[in-house]
Amino acid sequence: MNRNIRMTPIRAAIFLALVSSLVGVVNADTFNSIHWAGPGTTSEALKGKTVVAVSFVTWCPICNKWAPQMLDQIKLAAEDKPIVVLAIATDVDAAQAKTFMLTHSFMGANILYGADANFSKEFGVDEKNLWNYVWIDPTGKVTERGAAGAAFSGANGTKDFVVPRKISSTSNLGKLEFVSSKMSPDVKDLAWGMELGDLSPLAQISSPKMQRAFSKEDRDALLKLQSDFLGARLESAKKLSKGDIPQRLEAFDLASQLVAHFRTTAQGKESIKIVASLNGDPAFRKEMTARSQYNLAMDKGGGDDARLAKLLRAVSVHFPDTYYGDKAKKDSEEPTKKSESTAEDSSK
């Protein structure tokens, strides 16, 4: 049964010590198992922001008595902050999850709805709690997990739920790349979509259709948004292009993205020069091929240490004296070491 836990100061201290010790790291596949009601998001899009994933069931009558108060507190605490709240149902599909949350007025530009029956196992929370939360900090680390119904005792018998309390007391929640408090509601909604990974409006800002849809003030705000974004990306690409091999590869990827989507802009034209300069270096082209083969080996060898080691050795042989060739050689030895360690343990 889900627990709506009331805490004394001592019990609260013990609780926070326990949940703070449960850490992990979010990777690119963290949210792949979630079915979204709408476009959803990705780990990449959420970098630099705090993510609060709240899992829940819709059928529990006890939970449904206290949950609306908790949801109100979370919504108010997270509003206009660099926080993305993921409301994930474990007993219904994504559309039903969204409908359930909307009945409690749990809505906002930074709130997404989804469903994942295996959330408890995948995120390491106690499935005995029908409502749970996972706190992911701006660096991508899972720093807390716990029962979402846990509440501190407030004044006059009120309840201060653990998630909104943490939101209000945390100093570093990350930063928003596109959203500004000075934006109009229409522009802010568009900007929040970009924060969540949909960058397509950036390429459409200059189109007549987009221009007609907004007031002059909003159009100017959108054009500045586009210019600031592209300018920052271009400067990063320029800086990275003068770095080591991994940085130059990142610069190539970044500049290529700008060329693909913003070729006609001033920043896109500058990015074409970066791509051409890097591409004109035979040694760099070899590094790109080595990276491609390394990634292919990692994909094909996943789950099979012996096969992975073999594929990585092949990459190191074909691409000696390259960054990814050297990396492949080093990484090919890891499965062998792991296998030998396992063999030694079993012989004891």
ABEGO torsion letter per residue (X at the ends): XBBBBBBBAAAAAAAAAAAAABBBBBBAAAAAABBBBEAEBBAAAABGBBBBBBBBBAABAAAAAAAAAAAAAAAAAABGBBBBBBBBBAABBAAAAAAAAAAAGBBEAABBBBBBAAAAAAAGBBAABABBBBBBBAAGBBABBEBAABBBBBBGGBBBBAAAAAAAABABAEBBAABBAABBAAAAAAAAAAAAGBAAAAAAAABAAAAAABBAAAAAAAAAAAAAAAAAAAAAAAAAAABBAAAAAAAAAAAAAAAAAAAABAAAAAAAAAAAAAAABAAAAAAAAAAAAAAAAAAAABGBAAAAAAAAAAAAAABBGBAAAAAAAAAAAAAAAAAAAAAAAAAX
